[in-house]
Amino acid sequence: MRADLLFTGGPVLTPHGRTATAVAVTAGRIAAVGGDELRDLAGPGTEVVDLAGRLLLPGFQDAHVHPVPAGLELARCDLSGTTTAEETVAAVRAYAEAHPEREWILGGGWSMEAFEGGTPTKELLDAVVPDRPVYLPNRDHHGAWVNSRALELAGIDRHTPDPADGRIERDAAGEPSGTLQEGAMQLAGRFAPPATPADRLAALLHAQRYLHALGITAWQDALVGDFLGMDDPAEAYLTAARDGSLTARVVGALWWDRRRGAEQIPELVEKRARLSHGRFRAGTVKLMLDGVAENGTAALLDPYLDRCGCVTANRGTSFLDPGQLPEFVTELDALGFQCHFHALGDRAVRDALDAVEAARAANGPSDTRPHLAHLQVVHPDEVPRFARLGATATIQPLWAAHEPQMDELTIPFLGPERAARQYPFGALLRSGARLAAGSDWPVSSPDPLQGVHVAVNRVEPGGTGPVFLPDERLGLADALAAYTAGSAYVNHLDDTGRVAVGALADLVVLDRDPFAGPPEAIAGTAVALTYVGGERVYAAG
């Protein structure tokens, strides 16, 4: 046997640790794992990669990401790099001046902490774009900033009621102030011109190139469908899967329309069959149970506090009826669907686990592999239930650090007891739960190495502390496992996520061995090479 591809001369992260220094690949799969003896497998046609001490490990997989909206934002008014109100407004002005032909100013990615209370006003936009409608979702895509022209076109005024699943922020006189939360986003967003099929395909391929450059070989798209004006990526994936331009392996999570009930399940079955092709499979259903803590819509067991520390009447929002959720999940599970839950607050986490438990009781053990994403606040009673029910905890490590949104818009409204229950990665792992990892990009960076850094240090890259809940830190090997084997399990890609004989050669070479340096230096690591099925899809420089 001659190898098509041979890696030698560096540490290899296998399921047993850094126990090898060479890997041979033949016909897209790993044929041998060992040491210097594998050099004998090199032939005239073998591509030999000298690791030179760099770490070889399984390709990263993102268990919760939105590449097409992210790609579209990068091509529009991209505000993800701004940190202050002044910078954000200046970026909007510059984009509008550079694109006088655009009927609407679209894009997004602004940070809530840049504006008082996390709610920017229409007047800020009116000053720089008075003549065209502006619609800009924030970084977490649970709120949108609009100008007066957009409100006028949408017919939103002081008499417009809040939708059942959202809120129109208002000024002291009751007039819409310029921020639309959750379901209220669609009141204006539905008037914005949709992206064309060509736009969506270009966004997907742009995002794929970027993700490959970060070592990501597979992902789960956490929203395939129509939601709050976001562009449905389904046809873009199907086109790319059919023409071969989809080089990643992708699982699509079909959107559960929260305005409807079980009558939509036959439609999901039809979509699963129609959309699954090649490297794209649509065997998951996404159920969004609540919102986010920063705007008070994450569903909590006990009420939020106000700015003075007093108890309010707000316990957040349950987008799906907890009484009906077990019925929905049981039927989906019986049909072989994986359920992917958006669950930030402790009440949402409990509701999701209750639904999984009901499905297990009704259907018995299955291989549907339900997973709960985000898990910002988890009650201690729920932690052991993950392992017991076989529910994977899908974590977003970059959020588990002290930063303005956490310190100014979250902790004061949770209070110290609940704030200490945030992102309990360590507790979940110690309880026996399986961890997967994702980014929620474009909400936050999709760079797995940045996420690993925070999971290990509980401090932002480049930060110096204080450490955010140090008992919840993960070891480097466990954090990397969440981004590889853990997410591969969630994605039902059982022949990926590990360096072992017979596995698909979805591999990444880092520019160094992060195990050889201090934990504080992990974020300085970068990707040198990325392979999918033994084919190189990225090379640095």
Helices and strands as residue ranges (DSSP letters): E 5-14, E 17-26, E 29-34, G 36-41, E 47-50, E 56-58, E 60-65, H 67-75, E 77-78, H 85-98, E 105-108, G 112-114, G 116-118, H 122-126, E 134-137, E 143-146, H 148-154, E 166-170, E 176-182, H 185-189, H 197-213, E 216-224, H 234-243, E 249-255, G 262-264, H 265-275, E 280-288, G 293-295, H 325-334, E 338-343, H 346-363, E 371-374, H 383-389, E 392-395, G 397-399, H 404-409, H 411-414, H 416-419, H 425-430, E 435-437, H 448-457, G 470-472, H 476-481, I 482-486, H 487-490, E 507-510, G 514-516, G 519-524, E 527-532, E 535-539
